[in-house]
């Protein structure tokens, strides 16, 4: 089962632990979570609009709202923190 972890704020220890224990997971950073400087061991996406609103660039793969909708459909399970 593929899980998409949607993070809205900078990473918390419980979320990071859950992400590390699931090799089929992916992470979507939205809102203030795009400010996260950590590295995730899985595919990581960041909302392009939130990156632009904060005037930052990150090494995460930027996605727009259409991409986010596609990711939500593509994954079997969603966890939002």
C-alpha positions as CSV (number, residue, x, y, z in Angstrom):
1,X,0.0,0.0,0.0
2,X,1.4,3.4,-1.1
3,X,1.1,6.2,1.4
4,X,1.3,10.0,0.8
5,X,2.3,12.0,3.8
6,X,1.1,15.6,3.5
7,X,3.0,17.8,5.9
8,X,1.7,21.3,6.7
9,X,4.3,22.5,9.2
10,X,7.9,21.8,9.7
11,X,8.6,18.2,10.4
12,X,7.7,16.7,13.7
13,X,9.4,13.6,15.1
14,X,6.4,11.3,14.9
15,X,5.8,12.1,11.2
16,X,9.4,11.7,10.3
17,X,9.5,8.3,12.1
18,X,6.4,7.1,10.2
19,X,7.9,8.3,6.9
20,X,11.2,6.5,7.5
21,X,9.5,3.2,8.3
22,X,7.6,3.1,5.0
23,X,9.7,2.6,1.9
24,X,6.7,3.0,-0.4
25,X,5.8,6.4,1.0
26,X,6.1,9.8,-0.5
27,X,6.0,13.2,1.1
28,X,4.1,16.3,0.0
29,X,5.1,19.6,1.7
30,X,2.6,22.3,1.8
31,X,2.2,25.6,3.7
32,X,5.0,26.1,6.2
33,X,6.4,22.6,5.7
34,X,8.1,23.9,2.5
35,X,10.5,25.6,4.9
36,X,11.7,22.2,6.1
37,X,15.5,21.8,5.6
38,X,15.6,18.1,6.4
39,X,16.0,15.3,3.9
40,X,13.5,12.5,3.5
41,X,14.4,9.0,2.5
42,X,11.5,8.9,0.0
43,X,10.2,10.9,-3.0
44,X,9.5,14.4,-1.8
45,X,7.3,17.0,-3.4
46,X,6.7,20.7,-2.5
47,X,3.8,22.9,-3.4
48,X,5.1,25.3,-6.0
49,X,2.7,28.1,-4.9
50,X,3.8,27.8,-1.3
51,X,7.5,27.9,-2.3
52,X,6.8,31.0,-4.4
53,X,4.8,32.7,-1.6
54,X,7.7,32.3,0.7
55,X,10.3,33.3,-1.9
56,X,12.4,30.2,-1.5
57,X,13.8,27.3,-3.6
58,X,14.3,23.8,-2.3
59,X,15.7,20.6,-3.8
60,X,12.3,19.0,-3.5
61,X,10.3,18.4,-6.6
62,X,7.9,21.3,-7.1
63,X,4.3,20.5,-7.9
64,X,1.2,22.6,-8.7
65,X,-2.4,22.1,-7.6
66,X,-3.1,19.8,-10.6
67,X,-0.1,17.6,-9.6
68,X,-1.3,17.5,-6.0
69,X,-4.7,16.3,-7.1
70,X,-3.0,13.6,-9.2
71,X,-0.8,12.5,-6.2
72,X,-3.9,12.2,-3.9
73,X,-5.6,9.9,-6.4
74,X,-2.4,7.9,-7.1
75,X,-1.7,6.9,-3.5
76,X,-3.7,4.4,-1.6
77,X,-3.6,6.2,1.7
78,X,-3.1,9.8,2.9
79,X,-1.8,10.9,6.2
80,X,-1.8,14.6,7.0
81,X,0.3,16.2,9.8
